[in-house]
Amino acid sequence: MDVLRGAAVGAVLLGHSWPAIFQGAGIVGVIVFFVLSGYLITGVLLRDVERHRKIRYGRFYAHRAFRLLPALIALLGVYAVVELTADVLGDRSKGVIGYTLIAGFGYLKDLPLPFDVSLAIGPLWTLAVEEQFYLIWPALLLLALRRNRQGALLGWSAAVVLSLMTASVLAMLILAPQLHSLVYALPTTWGLGLIVGSGLRLYRVHLFSWFSGRRLRRATLISSVLVLATLIFFPKANESAAFFFAGGPLAMAAAGVLVVLAASRAPVMPKWTRALQALGTVSYGAYLWNYIVILWLNGGSTADLPPLVAVSAILLTLLLAVISWNTVERLGRSARDRFDKYYDENWNAPARVEPSGALRHAP
């Protein structure tokens, strides 16, 4: 899975650094992240249900916090210090630093807000979409498992998200085309990717059997990679109705195939993928830092980046991502492990409970 993470964040870096060329790269990378996140997090929830016949919400959300917050705190803390002291982006002069911190820590960047925030936290809209989804999804999933209605859950969830996305895009096209950036970031616009990933995990055994043949696996792998590679050049993807309605779902389907192929077998990865694996390991930090680094290096703009600035931003981003992984993110991992030990000793009855007839889920 790290190879997929690496490829996804690599696409985001290309989209941020050369937006005139790779116009669809950023959202293609984000869609891959959404599908992969839905698959992995739903797997975590299913394992909890299998072992304990319930979802341990406290443990689940604590793990999310230990994974996400240390690096986010570091990013927003550095942003606040730099802007308060040097005012590189003019945010101190605009009076938006406080509002920016509220939107960043509150996971609100994907929603229409009654106040202005800095461009520096633009990419945080994806984190907001994920966290809002995971506030709702665990409870819905548990209810569906208890009633053996996983298919209905996926169908209704997809229908609701697609309906809201269609309504918002049509409203944008008819009433206010200039609001494309607002519609682009709404939780319903790309939330289908999280549902697709969750569905892949719920029905993974069936899907694994579909890709059992070597030739079919190879053909679908190549086809999916070509689809995603083509979509990264999609013109004006963030404001095009064609991408909202066709390109996005196509990217989700291709990403879903890659996730299934990656999860169905665990062969030794070719040596040429090691760079992507390494990038995937530090992908979270790279995603957080790249945009603000570009803004700081390019005078507050992400357009018309000189080649030297684009390359320098990528190199600095990778350095900061490695530092993040080995410092604040490492502290988060250590804190999670200590929390798990305390949780198991004080709150958790470790007896394993196999799923019964009253609690069934798809294989």
KELOVO-239860 format. One record per residue (C-alpha): y, z, x; residue in one letter; residue number from 1. Coordinates in pm, whole numbers, plus 32768, in hexadecimal, padded with zeros to 4 digits. Each point is the difference from the previous one (the first is absolute). Layout:
REM KELOVO-239860
@c2->Y&c3->Z&c1->X&r->a&k->NUM .
...
END
This chain:
REM KELOVO-239860
@c2->8000&c3->8000&c1->8000&r->m&k->1 .
@c2->80EC&c3->8035&c1->8125&r->d&k->2 .
@c2->7FF7&c3->7E8A&c1->8042&r->v&k->3 .
@c2->8082&c3->7FC3&c1->7EA0&r->l&k->4 .
@c2->810B&c3->8109&c1->802B&r->r&k->5 .
@c2->8067&c3->7F62&c1->8149&r->g&k->6 .
@c2->8014&c3->7EA4&c1->7F67&r->a&k->7 .
@c2->80C8&c3->8087&c1->7ED8&r->a&k->8 .
@c2->8102&c3->80B8&c1->80D1&r->v&k->9 .
@c2->800D&c3->7ED6&c1->80ED&r->g&k->10 .
@c2->8065&c3->7F27&c1->7ED9&r->a&k->11 .
@c2->810E&c3->80FC&c1->7FA3&r->v&k->12 .
@c2->8087&c3->7FFC&c1->8163&r->l&k->13 .
@c2->8010&c3->7E84&c1->7FF9&r->l&k->14 .
@c2->80B2&c3->8004&c1->7EB2&r->g&k->15 .
@c2->8101&c3->80FC&c1->8077&r->h&k->16 .
@c2->803B&c3->7F55&c1->8150&r->s&k->17 .
@c2->8009&c3->7E92&c1->7F98&r->w&k->18 .
@c2->804C&c3->8008&c1->7E89&r->p&k->19 .
@c2->8073&c3->7E95&c1->7FF5&r->a&k->20 .
@c2->7EAB&c3->7F87&c1->8077&r->i&k->21 .
@c2->7F0B&c3->80FF&c1->7F74&r->f&k->22 .
@c2->80A4&c3->802A&c1->7EAB&r->q&k->23 .
@c2->7EC9&c3->8080&c1->7F51&r->g&k->24 .
@c2->7F6C&c3->80C4&c1->8121&r->a&k->25 .
@c2->808C&c3->8154&c1->7FA4&r->g&k->26 .
@c2->7F7E&c3->8006&c1->7E9C&r->i&k->27 .
@c2->7EB1&c3->7F67&c1->8066&r->v&k->28 .
@c2->7FD3&c3->811E&c1->80F7&r->g&k->29 .
@c2->8064&c3->80FE&c1->7EF8&r->v&k->30 .
@c2->7F0B&c3->7F6D&c1->7F04&r->i&k->31 .
@c2->7EE4&c3->8022&c1->80FC&r->v&k->32 .
@c2->8066&c3->816B&c1->8033&r->f&k->33 .
@c2->8001&c3->803F&c1->7E88&r->f&k->34 .
@c2->7EA5&c3->7F6C&c1->7FCB&r->v&k->35 .
@c2->7F75&c3->80BD&c1->812B&r->l&k->36 .
@c2->80A4&c3->8144&c1->7F8F&r->s&k->37 .
@c2->7F71&c3->7FE2&c1->7EA1&r->g&k->38 .
@c2->7EA4&c3->7FC9&c1->808F&r->y&k->39 .
@c2->800B&c3->811F&c1->80F9&r->l&k->40 .
@c2->80AE&c3->8106&c1->7F29&r->i&k->41 .
@c2->7F24&c3->7FBB&c1->7ED3&r->t&k->42 .
@c2->7ED8&c3->8030&c1->80EB&r->g&k->43 .
@c2->8088&c3->8155&c1->8061&r->v&k->44 .
@c2->8022&c3->8060&c1->7E91&r->l&k->45 .
@c2->7EA2&c3->7F87&c1->7FAB&r->l&k->46 .
@c2->7F66&c3->80CB&c1->8118&r->r&k->47 .
@c2->80AE&c3->8134&c1->7F78&r->d&k->48 .
@c2->7F75&c3->7FBE&c1->7EA5&r->v&k->49 .
@c2->7EA0&c3->7FC3&c1->8086&r->e&k->50 .
@c2->7FFA&c3->8145&c1->80C2&r->r&k->51 .
@c2->80C1&c3->80E8&c1->7F18&r->h&k->52 .
@c2->8005&c3->7F55&c1->7EAC&r->r&k->53 .
@c2->817A&c3->8014&c1->800A&r->k&k->54 .
@c2->8129&c3->7F8F&c1->80CC&r->i&k->55 .
@c2->808F&c3->8114&c1->80D8&r->r&k->56 .
@c2->8168&c3->7FA4&c1->7FC2&r->y&k->57 .
@c2->8093&c3->8104&c1->80E9&r->g&k->58 .
@c2->7F2F&c3->7F88&c1->8123&r->r&k->59 .
@c2->8041&c3->7E92&c1->7FAF&r->f&k->60 .
@c2->817A&c3->8020&c1->7FF7&r->y&k->61 .
@c2->8003&c3->80E8&c1->812C&r->a&k->62 .
@c2->7F47&c3->7EF5&c1->80C7&r->h&k->63 .
@c2->80FD&c3->7EFC&c1->7F91&r->r&k->64 .
@c2->811A&c3->80E3&c1->8074&r->a&k->65 .
@c2->7F60&c3->8048&c1->8152&r->f&k->66 .
@c2->7FCC&c3->7E8C&c1->8039&r->r&k->67 .
@c2->8151&c3->7F7C&c1->7F8C&r->l&k->68 .
@c2->810C&c3->8109&c1->8020&r->l&k->69 .
@c2->8009&c3->804B&c1->8177&r->p&k->70 .
@c2->8058&c3->7E9C&c1->8061&r->a&k->71 .
@c2->80ED&c3->7FDC&c1->7ED8&r->l&k->72 .
@c2->80B4&c3->8143&c1->805B&r->i&k->73 .
@c2->8024&c3->7F84&c1->8165&r->a&k->74 .
@c2->808E&c3->7EB1&c1->7F8E&r->l&k->75 .
@c2->80FA&c3->8091&c1->7F0B&r->l&k->76 .
@c2->805F&c3->8116&c1->80F1&r->g&k->77 .
@c2->804F&c3->7F09&c1->8117&r->v&k->78 .
@c2->80B9&c3->7F22&c1->7F08&r->y&k->79 .
@c2->80D9&c3->8123&c1->7F8C&r->a&k->80 .
@c2->8053&c3->8071&c1->8162&r->v&k->81 .
@c2->8057&c3->7EA1&c1->8077&r->v&k->82 .
@c2->80D7&c3->7FAF&c1->7ED3&r->e&k->83 .
@c2->80AF&c3->8150&c1->7FF8&r->l&k->84 .
@c2->8057&c3->7FEC&c1->8172&r->t&k->85 .
@c2->8028&c3->7E8C&c1->804B&r->a&k->86 .
@c2->8022&c3->7F6B&c1->7EA1&r->d&k->87 .
@c2->7F55&c3->7EC1&c1->807D&r->v&k->88 .
@c2->7FCB&c3->7F73&c1->7EA1&r->l&k->89 .
@c2->813B&c3->8096&c1->7F6E&r->g&k->90 .
@c2->7F36&c3->80E3&c1->7F1B&r->d&k->91 .
@c2->80CC&c3->8134&c1->8058&r->r&k->92 .
@c2->813D&c3->7F47&c1->7FA4&r->s&k->93 .
@c2->7F64&c3->7F89&c1->7EBB&r->k&k->94 .
@c2->7F88&c3->815E&c1->7FAB&r->g&k->95 .
@c2->7E9B&c3->7F92&c1->7FBB&r->v&k->96 .
@c2->7F39&c3->80CA&c1->80FF&r->i&k->97 .
@c2->7FB1&c3->811A&c1->7F0D&r->g&k->98 .
@c2->7F9F&c3->7F10&c1->7EEB&r->y&k->99 .
@c2->7F28&c3->7F40&c1->80F6&r->t&k->100 .
@c2->7F42&c3->813B&c1->805D&r->l&k->101 .
@c2->7FCD&c3->8056&c1->7E90&r->i&k->102 .
@c2->7F75&c3->7EA5&c1->7FB5&r->a&k->103 .
@c2->7F26&c3->8000&c1->8138&r->g&k->104 .
@c2->7F66&c3->8159&c1->7FDD&r->f&k->105 .
@c2->7FE8&c3->7FDD&c1->7E85&r->g&k->106 .
@c2->7F45&c3->7EB2&c1->8010&r->y&k->107 .
@c2->8102&c3->7F60&c1->7F1D&r->l&k->108 .
@c2->805E&c3->7EC5&c1->80BF&r->k&k->109 .
@c2->7F46&c3->7F19&c1->7F10&r->d&k->110 .
@c2->80C8&c3->8073&c1->7ED0&r->l&k->111 .
@c2->815F&c3->7FAB&c1->7F85&r->p&k->112 .
@c2->80D7&c3->8120&c1->807F&r->l&k->113 .
@c2->8156&c3->8077&c1->7F87&r->p&k->114 .
@c2->807B&c3->8014&c1->8167&r->f&k->115 .
@c2->8004&c3->7F24&c1->8136&r->d&k->116 .
@c2->7F12&c3->8036&c1->8121&r->v&k->117 .
@c2->7FEA&c3->7F74&c1->815E&r->s&k->118 .
@c2->7F55&c3->7EB9&c1->8057&r->l&k->119 .
@c2->7F46&c3->80CA&c1->8107&r->a&k->120 .
@c2->7EFF&c3->807A&c1->7F03&r->i&k->121 .
@c2->7FC8&c3->7EAF&c1->7F5C&r->g&k->122 .
@c2->7E8C&c3->7FEF&c1->8056&r->p&k->123 .
@c2->7FC1&c3->8158&c1->7F68&r->l&k->124 .
@c2->7FE4&c3->7F5D&c1->7EA9&r->w&k->125 .
@c2->7E91&c3->7FB6&c1->804B&r->t&k->126 .
@c2->7FB6&c3->816D&c1->804D&r->l&k->127 .
@c2->80AA&c3->805F&c1->7EBB&r->a&k->128 .
@c2->7F27&c3->7F0C&c1->7F3A&r->v&k->129 .
@c2->7EC4&c3->8090&c1->8099&r->e&k->130 .
@c2->805A&c3->816C&c1->7FC8&r->e&k->131 .
@c2->8068&c3->7FC4&c1->7E98&r->q&k->132 .
@c2->7EB7&c3->7F4C&c1->7FC4&r->f&k->133 .
@c2->7F3B&c3->8122&c1->8093&r->y&k->134 .
@c2->80B2&c3->80F7&c1->7F21&r->l&k->135 .
@c2->7F5F&c3->7F53&c1->7ED5&r->i&k->136 .
@c2->7EC3&c3->7F59&c1->807C&r->w&k->137 .
@c2->7F22&c3->812F&c1->8057&r->p&k->138 .
@c2->8013&c3->8093&c1->7EA3&r->a&k->139 .
@c2->7FC7&c3->7EAF&c1->7F57&r->l&k->140 .
@c2->7EDB&c3->7FB7&c1->80E6&r->l&k->141 .
@c2->7F5A&c3->814E&c1->7FB9&r->l&k->142 .
@c2->8027&c3->7FCE&c1->7E89&r->l&k->143 .
@c2->7F6A&c3->7EA2&c1->8018&r->a&k->144 .
@c2->7ED8&c3->807D&c1->80D0&r->l&k->145 .
@c2->7FB0&c3->8112&c1->7F08&r->r&k->146 .
@c2->7FF9&c3->7F01&c1->7EE7&r->r&k->147 .
@c2->7F62&c3->7EEC&c1->80D1&r->n&k->148 .
@c2->812A&c3->7F1F&c1->7FB3&r->r&k->149 .
@c2->8060&c3->7F8A&c1->8159&r->q&k->150 .
@c2->8016&c3->7E95&c1->7F91&r->g&k->151 .
@c2->80E8&c3->805B&c1->7EE3&r->a&k->152 .
@c2->80DB&c3->80C9&c1->80EC&r->l&k->153 .
@c2->8025&c3->7EDA&c1->80ED&r->l&k->154 .
@c2->803C&c3->7F09&c1->7EE6&r->g&k->155 .
@c2->8107&c3->80CE&c1->7F4E&r->w&k->156 .
@c2->80AC&c3->8063&c1->8142&r->s&k->157 .
@c2->8016&c3->7E96&c1->8071&r->a&k->158 .
@c2->807B&c3->7F93&c1->7EA8&r->a&k->159 .
@c2->8114&c3->8106&c1->7FF9&r->v&k->160 .
@c2->8075&c3->7FB3&c1->8161&r->v&k->161 .
@c2->7FFC&c3->7E88&c1->7FC9&r->l&k->162 .
@c2->80BA&c3->8021&c1->7EB6&r->s&k->163 .
@c2->8112&c3->80D5&c1->809C&r->l&k->164 .
@c2->8016&c3->7F19&c1->812C&r->m&k->165 .
@c2->801E&c3->7ECF&c1->7F21&r->t&k->166 .
@c2->810E&c3->80A4&c1->7F2D&r->a&k->167 .
@c2->80CD&c3->806A&c1->812E&r->s&k->168 .
@c2->7FE6&c3->7EAE&c1->80AF&r->v&k->169 .
@c2->805C&c3->7F3F&c1->7EC5&r->l&k->170 .
@c2->8125&c3->80EA&c1->7FC2&r->a&k->171 .
@c2->8071&c3->7FC3&c1->8163&r->m&k->172 .
@c2->7FE7&c3->7E85&c1->7FDE&r->l&k->173 .
@c2->80B4&c3->7FF5&c1->7EB2&r->i&k->174 .
@c2->8101&c3->8114&c1->801D&r->l&k->175 .
@c2->8043&c3->8055&c1->816C&r->a&k->176 .
@c2->7F66&c3->7F28&c1->8113&r->p&k->177 .
@c2->80CC&c3->80C0&c1->8103&r->q&k->178 .
@c2->7F2B&c3->8135&c1->7FBE&r->l&k->179 .
@c2->7EC9&c3->7F68&c1->809E&r->h&k->180 .
@c2->7FF8&c3->810D&c1->810E&r->s&k->181 .
@c2->7FF3&c3->810F&c1->7EF4&r->l&k->182 .
@c2->7EE4&c3->7F58&c1->7F43&r->v&k->183 .
@c2->7F4B&c3->7FB9&c1->8146&r->y&k->184 .
@c2->7FE7&c3->8175&c1->804E&r->a&k->185 .
@c2->7F9E&c3->8081&c1->7EA7&r->l&k->186 .
@c2->7EB3&c3->80BC&c1->7FF7&r->p&k->187 .
@c2->7F77&c3->7F0D&c1->7EFD&r->t&k->188 .
@c2->8049&c3->7EC3&c1->80C7&r->t&k->189 .
@c2->7EEF&c3->8025&c1->8105&r->w&k->190 .
@c2->7F45&c3->812D&c1->7F74&r->g&k->191 .
@c2->7EE6&c3->7F17&c1->7F9A&r->l&k->192 .
@c2->7F97&c3->7FFD&c1->816E&r->g&k->193 .
@c2->7FAC&c3->8174&c1->7FF0&r->l&k->194 .
@c2->7F37&c3->7FC6&c1->7EC2&r->i&k->195 .
@c2->7F46&c3->7EDD&c1->80A0&r->v&k->196 .
@c2->7FA6&c3->80D7&c1->812C&r->g&k->197 .
@c2->7F8C&c3->811A&c1->7F1D&r->s&k->198 .
@c2->7F28&c3->7F11&c1->7F37&r->g&k->199 .
@c2->7F60&c3->7F7C&c1->813E&r->l&k->200 .
@c2->7F9B&c3->8163&c1->805D&r->r&k->201 .
@c2->7F78&c3->8050&c1->7EA7&r->l&k->202 .
@c2->7F23&c3->7ECB&c1->7FFA&r->y&k->203 .
@c2->7FC7&c3->7FD2&c1->8171&r->r&k->204 .
@c2->7E82&c3->7FF2&c1->7FF7&r->v&k->205 .
@c2->800B&c3->7EDA&c1->7F0E&r->h&k->206 .
@c2->8109&c3->7F56&c1->80D2&r->l&k->207 .
@c2->7F42&c3->803A&c1->8144&r->f&k->208 .
@c2->7ED8&c3->7F43&c1->7F6F&r->s&k->209 .
@c2->80DE&c3->7ED4&c1->7FB9&r->w&k->210 .
@c2->8051&c3->7FDB&c1->8172&r->f&k->211 .
@c2->7EAA&c3->803A&c1->8096&r->s&k->212 .
@c2->7FCD&c3->7EA2&c1->8091&r->g&k->213 .
@c2->808A&c3->7FB9&c1->815A&r->r&k->214 .
@c2->808A&c3->7EA9&c1->7FA7&r->r&k->215 .
@c2->80A9&c3->8080&c1->7EC6&r->l&k->216 .
@c2->8099&c3->8124&c1->80BD&r->r&k->217 .
@c2->8086&c3->7F18&c1->810A&r->r&k->218 .
@c2->8089&c3->7F08&c1->7F03&r->a&k->219 .
@c2->80AD&c3->810C&c1->7F31&r->t&k->220 .
@c2->8088&c3->80A7&c1->8138&r->l&k->221 .
@c2->809B&c3->7EBF&c1->807F&r->i&k->222 .
@c2->8082&c3->7FA1&c1->7EA8&r->s&k->223 .
@c2->80A2&c3->8152&c1->7FC6&r->s&k->224 .
@c2->80A4&c3->8004&c1->8156&r->v&k->225 .
@c2->8088&c3->7EA2&c1->7FC7&r->l&k->226 .
@c2->808B&c3->8061&c1->7EAB&r->v&k->227 .
@c2->80B7&c3->812E&c1->808E&r->l&k->228 .
@c2->8076&c3->7F3D&c1->8132&r->a&k->229 .
@c2->808F&c3->7EF4&c1->7F1C&r->t&k->230 .
@c2->80AD&c3->80FA&c1->7F1D&r->l&k->231 .
@c2->80BF&c3->80A0&c1->811F&r->i&k->232 .
@c2->80D1&c3->7EC0&c1->8009&r->f&k->233 .
@c2->8044&c3->8007&c1->7E87&r->f&k->234 .
@c2->8177&c3->7FB7&c1->7FD7&r->p&k->235 .
@c2->80D2&c3->8117&c1->7F69&r->k&k->236 .
@c2->7ECC&c3->80C4&c1->7F9D&r->a&k->237 .
@c2->80C9&c3->8137&c1->7FA7&r->n&k->238 .
@c2->80C6&c3->7F4B&c1->7EF3&r->e&k->239 .
@c2->7F1B&c3->7EE7&c1->7F8E&r->s&k->240 .
@c2->7F5B&c3->800F&c1->7EAB&r->a&k->241 .
@c2->7EED&c3->7F20&c1->808C&r->a&k->242 .
@c2->7FA6&c3->810B&c1->80FB&r->f&k->243 .
@c2->8015&c3->8119&c1->7F03&r->f&k->244 .
@c2->7F13&c3->7F52&c1->7F10&r->f&k->245 .
@c2->7F22&c3->7F33&c1->80E9&r->a&k->246 .
@c2->802F&c3->804C&c1->816F&r->g&k->247 .
@c2->7FE3&c3->8178&c1->7FD8&r->g&k->248 .
@c2->7EBC&c3->8001&c1->7F35&r->p&k->249 .
@c2->7F6E&c3->7EF9&c1->80EB&r->l&k->250 .
@c2->8054&c3->80DE&c1->812A&r->a&k->251 .
@c2->7F5E&c3->8128&c1->7F4F&r->m&k->252 .
@c2->7EC2&c3->7F37&c1->7FC4&r->a&k->253 .
@c2->7FF1&c3->7F8E&c1->816B&r->a&k->254 .
@c2->8046&c3->8160&c1->807D&r->a&k->255 .
@c2->7EF2&c3->8085&c1->7F18&r->g&k->256 .
@c2->7F01&c3->7F12&c1->8095&r->v&k->257 .
@c2->805B&c3->8072&c1->815F&r->l&k->258 .
@c2->7FE3&c3->816E&c1->7F9C&r->v&k->259 .
@c2->7EA7&c3->7FC6&c1->7F6A&r->v&k->260 .
@c2->7F8E&c3->7F41&c1->8133&r->l&k->261 .
@c2->8083&c3->8110&c1->80E5&r->a&k->262 .
@c2->7F5E&c3->8117&c1->7F35&r->a&k->263 .
@c2->7EAF&c3->7F5D&c1->7FBC&r->s&k->264 .
@c2->7F97&c3->7FF5&c1->816A&r->r&k->265 .
@c2->8066&c3->80AB&c1->8140&r->a&k->266 .
@c2->7FB0&c3->7F10&c1->811C&r->p&k->267 .
@c2->808C&c3->802F&c1->815B&r->v&k->268 .
@c2->8157&c3->7F63&c1->7FF0&r->m&k->269 .
@c2->8048&c3->7EDD&c1->80EE&r->p&k->270 .
@c2->80CC&c3->8056&c1->8133&r->k&k->271 .
@c2->8121&c3->7F26&c1->7F8B&r->w&k->272 .
@c2->803A&c3->80EB&c1->7EDB&r->t&k->273 .
@c2->803E&c3->8131&c1->80DA&r->r&k->274 .
@c2->8178&c3->7FCC&c1->7FFF&r->a&k->275 .
@c2->7FFF&c3->7FF4&c1->7E83&r->l&k->276 .
@c2->7F27&c3->8138&c1->7FF4&r->q&k->277 .
@c2->80F4&c3->80B7&c1->80E2&r->a&k->278 .
@c2->8125&c3->7F8B&c1->7F2E&r->l&k->279 .
@c2->7F48&c3->806D&c1->7EC6&r->g&k->280 .
@c2->7FD8&c3->815E&c1->808D&r->t&k->281 .
@c2->817A&c3->802B&c1->8022&r->v&k->282 .
@c2->8058&c3->7F23&c1->7ED6&r->s&k->283 .
@c2->80A7&c3->8115&c1->7F36&r->y&k->284 .
@c2->80F8&c3->8055&c1->8112&r->g&k->285 .
@c2->803F&c3->7E91&c1->8049&r->a&k->286 .
@c2->8049&c3->7FBC&c1->7E92&r->y&k->287 .
@c2->80F1&c3->8127&c1->7FE7&r->l&k->288 .
@c2->80C9&c3->7FB5&c1->8139&r->w&k->289 .
@c2->801B&c3->7E86&c1->8018&r->n&k->290 .
@c2->8110&c3->7FC2&c1->7EFE&r->y&k->291 .
@c2->80EC&c3->8111&c1->8070&r->i&k->292 .
@c2->7FD1&c3->7F9C&c1->816D&r->v&k->293 .
@c2->8068&c3->7E9D&c1->7FA8&r->i&k->294 .
@c2->8133&c3->8080&c1->7F46&r->l&k->295 .
@c2->806A&c3->80DA&c1->8122&r->w&k->296 .
@c2->7FCD&c3->7EEC&c1->8101&r->l&k->297 .
@c2->80A4&c3->7EEE&c1->7F31&r->n&k->298 .
@c2->813C&c3->80A9&c1->7F85&r->g&k->299 .
@c2->7F7E&c3->8062&c1->7EA8&r->g&k->300 .
@c2->7F76&c3->7EAA&c1->7FA1&r->s&k->301 .
@c2->7E9E&c3->7F74&c1->7FEB&r->t&k->302 .
@c2->8074&c3->7E95&c1->7FEC&r->a&k->303 .
@c2->8026&c3->7F06&c1->811C&r->d&k->304 .
@c2->7F56&c3->80D7&c1->8104&r->l&k->305 .
@c2->802A&c3->7F7E&c1->8162&r->p&k->306 .
@c2->7EA6&c3->7FC9&c1->809D&r->p&k->307 .
@c2->803C&c3->8112&c1->80FF&r->l&k->308 .
@c2->805A&c3->80F9&c1->7EEF&r->v&k->309 .
@c2->7ECE&c3->7FA1&c1->7F2F&r->a&k->310 .
@c2->7F11&c3->8029&c1->8125&r->v&k->311 .
@c2->80AC&c3->813D&c1->8078&r->s&k->312 .
@c2->7FE9&c3->8093&c1->7EA0&r->a&k->313 .
@c2->7E8A&c3->7FBD&c1->7FF0&r->i&k->314 .
@c2->7FC3&c3->809B&c1->8156&r->l&k->315 .
@c2->80D4&c3->8132&c1->7FAD&r->l&k->316 .
@c2->7F52&c3->801C&c1->7EB0&r->t&k->317 .
@c2->7EA9&c3->8004&c1->80A6&r->l&k->318 .
@c2->8075&c3->8107&c1->80F8&r->l&k->319 .
@c2->8086&c3->80DF&c1->7EEB&r->l&k->320 .
@c2->7EC0&c3->7FCC&c1->7F36&r->a&k->321 .
@c2->7F28&c3->8070&c1->8124&r->v&k->322 .
@c2->80E1&c3->812F&c1->8038&r->i&k->323 .
@c2->7FEF&c3->8052&c1->7E8D&r->s&k->324 .
@c2->7E84&c3->7FE7&c1->7FFA&r->w&k->325 .
@c2->7FDA&c3->80E5&c1->812B&r->n&k->326 .
@c2->8103&c3->8103&c1->7F9B&r->t&k->327 .
@c2->8066&c3->8040&c1->7E97&r->v&k->328 .
@c2->7ED9&c3->7F4A&c1->7F65&r->e&k->329 .
@c2->7F17&c3->80BC&c1->80E6&r->r&k->330 .
@c2->8099&c3->8146&c1->7F8C&r->l&k->331 .
@c2->7FC1&c3->7F90&c1->7E9B&r->g&k->332 .
@c2->7E92&c3->7FBD&c1->804D&r->r&k->333 .
@c2->7FDA&c3->8154&c1->80A2&r->s&k->334 .
@c2->80A9&c3->80AC&c1->7EDA&r->a&k->335 .
@c2->7F1A&c3->7F46&c1->7F10&r->r&k->336 .
@c2->7ECD&c3->8077&c1->80BC&r->d&k->337 .
@c2->807A&c3->8169&c1->7FFA&r->r&k->338 .
@c2->804E&c3->7FE0&c1->7E8E&r->f&k->339 .
@c2->7EA2&c3->7F7A&c1->7FBA&r->d&k->340 .
@c2->7F62&c3->8125&c1->80B5&r->k&k->341 .
@c2->80D3&c3->80F9&c1->7F3F&r->y&k->342 .
@c2->7FC7&c3->7F49&c1->7EB9&r->y&k->343 .
@c2->7E85&c3->7FF9&c1->802B&r->d&k->344 .
@c2->7FF3&c3->816F&c1->805D&r->e&k->345 .
@c2->80DA&c3->807E&c1->7EE4&r->n&k->346 .
@c2->7FFF&c3->7F0F&c1->7ED9&r->w&k->347 .
@c2->7EE0&c3->7F12&c1->801A&r->n&k->348 .
@c2->7E9D&c3->803F&c1->7F8F&r->a&k->349 .
@c2->7F48&c3->7F10&c1->80E6&r->p&k->350 .
@c2->7ED0&c3->7FC9&c1->7F25&r->a&k->351 .
@c2->7FC6&c3->7E8D&c1->7FD6&r->r&k->352 .
@c2->7FDF&c3->7F86&c1->7E9C&r->v&k->353 .
@c2->7F6C&c3->7EA9&c1->7FC7&r->e&k->354 .
@c2->8091&c3->7F2E&c1->7EE7&r->p&k->355 .
@c2->7F5A&c3->8048&c1->7EB3&r->s&k->356 .
@c2->7FE3&c3->7F33&c1->7EC5&r->g&k->357 .
@c2->8146&c3->8099&c1->7F8B&r->a&k->358 .
@c2->80B9&c3->7F81&c1->8132&r->l&k->359 .
@c2->7FA6&c3->7EA4&c1->806C&r->r&k->360 .
@c2->80B9&c3->7F04&c1->80CF&r->h&k->361 .
@c2->7FC1&c3->7E9D&c1->8066&r->a&k->362 .
@c2->7F2F&c3->7FD7&c1->813E&r->p&k->363 .
END
